[in-house]
Amino acid sequence: MHTYKTTAYAKINLFLRVCGVLEGGYHQLYMLMQEIGLGDDIAVELDDSRDFDIDVEVGLGWNKEDDLCYKAAKAFYEAYGQSENLPYTSIKTTKNVPSQAGLGGGSSDAASVLMVLQNHFEQPLSEDKLKEIAKKLGADVPFFLAGGTSICEGIGEIIRPLPSLEGTHIILVKPEVGVPTGKCFKMSDETPQLFDYYEYKSSLEEIYNDEKLTPEERIKKASGLMTNDLQIPAEVLVPEIKSINDAIKETGAIFNSMSGSGSCSFGIYDNEEAQEKALELLRNDPRTSSCSIIPTILI
């Protein structure tokens, strides 16, 4: 039996622009996705002595076939193409990433399962095939195969790495309620944010490719340009998001925003000392005292 343990790190969106609707209901996006130091713990056991099956832990009332880790393993084995002598596969996930947060926890879990199986079987699938599987599993999954700091386009499957922002200090603030993603995108479609895509892209990528600047300096310089087109509709659906972002801004964050379709927001800080001071303020602020407040870093 082989046991693999890994951490499926979450992400934030430093910015997210909705550039139109594609066939099938997907959206054309332009965004900067960044891996963070908060993640779920994944354990995958492969047992050649037992009959093949894929087993995952799911909550009451859930079918394992609906679990993204199950779907990832099933898709991998189907692509692998060998129906004989496949090992019994058990996947256990310890959740540390809040759900319905816009942090991509489930997508990261699925990507981690794909990478564990790809490594165990000594890279049987091409990089393109692995990306194809990831894209079918979910729009965020391809990013997690790469991780780090990346511009993501298309529905999220076109990945271009940027110079790393690792080590930057952030605080996540997640209210108890989540945002219904479908409704959020629908409201965004009803009031599209018009902007010059090429000018926007050129300006932001010039800043984020400037390695003469520290990560914090890049974020500060880009802060006036960065926006999340889903934040305004999310604030209508979950009004707490606006008050949370107001509270984060007042702690001295160099940039703050909502991640993805929410409901988690974040603040970015110059250093660990500023992060610690902000953490104390947020824990004592009535606007955020009932939220999950998590200090971490960009990785």
Sequence and secondary structure as in RCSB ss.txt:
>XXXX:A:sequence
MHTYKTTAYAKINLFLRVCGVLEGGYHQLYMLMQEIGLGDDIAVELDDSRDFDIDVEVGLGWNKEDDLCYKAAKA
FYEAYGQSENLPYTSIKTTKNVPSQAGLGGGSSDAASVLMVLQNHFEQPLSEDKLKEIAKKLGADVPFFLAGGTS
ICEGIGEIIRPLPSLEGTHIILVKPEVGVPTGKCFKMSDETPQLFDYYEYKSSLEEIYNDEKLTPEERIKKASGL
MTNDLQIPAEVLVPEIKSINDAIKETGAIFNSMSGSGSCSFGIYDNEEAQEKALELLRNDPRTSSCSIIPTILI
>XXXX:A:secstr
 EEEEEEEEEEEEEEEEEEEE GGG EEEEEEEEEEEEEEEEEEEEETTS   EEE   TT  GGG HHHHHHHH
HHHHH   SS  EEEEEEE  S SSSSS HHHHHHHHHHHHHHHHTTS S HHHHHHHHHHH TTHHHHHH SEE
EEEETTTEEEE S  TT EEEEEE SS   HHHHHHHHHHS     HHHHHHHHHHHHT TTS HHHHHHHHTTT
  BTTHHHHHHH THHHHHHHHHHTTT SEEEE TTSS EEEEESSHHHHHHHHHHHHT TTTTTSEEEEEEB 
